[in-house]
Amino acid sequence: MRAAHVRPSLIGYTTVMNALSAAGYVRPALLVFRALCADHDPDERAVHTALRACDGAGRRADGLALLAELAESGAAGEKLARRFRP
């Protein structure tokens, strides 16, 4: 899609993250999340999907790092990070 200069949708990114997570590909799922953040402000569903990928693979540290990045990204990210913090 990027090659055609089409910006993927938030739903598209989240769908890809779900598929990667279900297949056990946590790192690629997190890379997709970072790409999503470059194109869109992540919503609660996208953050939940990324955190679920980390949790399913037993990568709590990656999930906590993701929350820290969100908190540092600005007011909206801080609000989302607070909702998901343990």
C-alpha positions in Angstrom: 0.0 0.0 0.0 2.8 2.4 0.8 4.4 1.8 -2.6 1.1 3.0 -4.1 1.2 6.1 -1.7 -1.9 4.8 0.0 -1.9 5.3 3.8 -3.1 2.1 5.6 -6.0 2.6 7.9 -6.0 2.1 11.6 -8.2 -1.0 11.1 -5.8 -2.4 8.6 -2.8 -2.0 10.9 -4.8 -3.6 13.8 -5.8 -6.5 11.6 -2.2 -7.2 10.6 -1.1 -7.0 14.3 -3.8 -9.5 15.2 -2.7 -11.9 12.5 0.9 -11.6 13.5 0.2 -12.1 17.1 -2.0 -15.1 16.5 0.9 -16.7 14.5 3.3 -16.0 17.4 5.2 -13.2 15.6 5.5 -10.6 18.4 8.4 -8.5 17.2 6.8 -8.0 13.7 3.5 -7.2 15.4 5.3 -4.5 17.5 6.9 -3.1 14.3 3.5 -2.8 12.8 2.3 -1.0 15.9 5.2 1.5 15.5 4.3 2.0 11.9 0.7 2.6 12.9 1.9 5.3 15.4 3.9 7.0 12.6 0.7 7.2 10.5 -2.1 7.6 13.1 -2.7 8.3 16.7 -3.2 4.8 18.1 -6.6 4.1 19.6 -7.4 1.9 22.6 -8.0 -1.1 20.4 -4.6 -0.8 18.7 -2.8 -0.4 22.0 -4.8 -3.4 23.4 -3.9 -5.5 20.4 -0.2 -4.7 20.7 -0.2 -5.4 24.5 -2.1 -8.7 24.0 0.6 -9.7 21.5 3.3 -9.1 24.1 1.3 -10.9 26.9 0.5 -13.9 24.7 4.2 -14.4 24.1 5.2 -13.8 27.7 7.0 -10.6 26.8 5.9 -8.4 29.6 9.0 -6.2 29.3 8.1 -5.4 25.7 4.6 -4.4 26.8 5.9 -2.1 29.5 8.3 -0.5 27.1 5.4 0.1 24.7 3.5 1.8 27.5 6.5 3.9 28.3 6.9 5.0 24.7 3.2 5.9 24.6 3.4 8.0 27.8 6.3 9.9 26.3 4.6 10.5 23.0 2.3 13.3 24.2 -1.0 13.9 26.0 -3.1 11.4 24.1 -0.5 8.7 24.5 -0.1 9.4 28.2 -3.9 9.0 28.6 -3.8 5.6 26.8 -0.8 4.5 28.8 -2.5 5.3 32.1 -5.5 3.2 31.1 -3.4 0.1 30.5 -0.7 0.4 33.2 -0.6 -2.5 35.7 
